[in-house]
Amino acid sequence: HPTEENAHLLATCYYRSGQVTRAMAVLSGAKRPENRYLLATCCFQQGKLTEAENALLGGENRFIDDMDAIDHVPAGAAGLYLLGRVCKRGNRPQRAVDCFVKSLEMDGFMWSAYEQLCELGANLEASRFFGAATCFTNEEYTANNGSESAECRSDASDNVEDADSLDDEGKETHDCNNNAPFSEDRSTDGSYATPEPPLLLGLATPNNATIGGTSSAAKPLAYKTPNVSNTNSDNSHPEIVVKKPRVGAPAMQRRAHHRRPLADSSEKYQANARLSFSSAAFDGSPQKLSGYMCREALEMLERLPDSQQASGWAQQQIGRTHFEMADYVKAHEVFRALHRAEPHRMEGLDLYSTTLWHLKDEVELSYLAQQATDFDKLSCEAWCVAGNCFSLQKEHDTALAFFQRAIQLDPSFTYAYTLSGHEYVANEDFEKAVNCYRHAIRTDPRHYNAWYGLGTIYYRQEKFEFA
């Protein structure tokens, strides 16, 4: 029976088996929201941005400027996120920012939308979407035996009866609420430091022209956990209010259950402090790194608890931070440890291989290239590793073939265009190099590596105004 429900089931089977074109054919002309979203996903993967936008907005006569159309995008926050990616790839950054912001406002767990905002350079605070960065401040915490804490203050209140009633029901109240969500999603960011074009290595670079915002000024203050003082004083104890015993309650049950020992109270506050502070570091580090404020990003990442700091995502960000600061020795240590811990992880291998390119480590780079291509031949990062390997061996034509393979697998992979431009420069084919750099800038206007490549070519051609 050719119903839309059956069409959705059949198209889902085609999509999950990799037959995206057949799924698009089945969903052609679909009206149900779930079918429109799946159709838009298929069109986006095929690079058909106009068709994807029409499917999300509900027709060719709808436009992204029509707020009523945006409000009816299928799949809620996920649909708005997809629409934002369509606008981003279509070189409409402001519309993409609007869609990502609305997606986050609808679903605070849409972490990938926040990463996309960081990549677009949007100057938005994480607390706008993920809540307050800290659960309390030092001024709000009183260290006199914890007697002024949120739980113990109820002993001195006039409404003792209500406090006991709530405690008997097993409910606890807290003065703060940390609602910072966590989500993970892969974000392809091509703004990486790249090998300098071989013919341009002799150019002098000003000492103060380091890209990445590595200035040590305005460092955030180090976080200190509040210390609990054991100072005992006569006026530090709240006034005890004696009430009549409740009828029918045993004598052992009439004690104040809502009181907590000092150690439990302080441990809870310290746990909340660590959780809220790690949330602030987790939320803020992508924005700092996307803005190339590398030292600030590194400080935030290093404040994460050991369990979070040891995760693959955090280690990749730490390695990239050292990489952007041109600390290739430290970046190599981080990437090598990450690769040993997660040999199946493809994200970040392009940075790892470029680090080895800078360190001129042919042996490890050759082994990494063989291992990556054997593990996943459909990964664009794997072919970038192979290209860097042959580039280090001065086999530029072979390296170009591998970089073009990476572009074929993912036409939006900005870094592969830039590396191709470097290889064309090595072959003194400046016209093709300029085309590669321009294509990289089209896919990511904030990709400074491609701008640098263009500038060096114009400098070599003595076109100083363009440079």
Beta strands, then each sheet from edge to edge (+ up, - down):
end
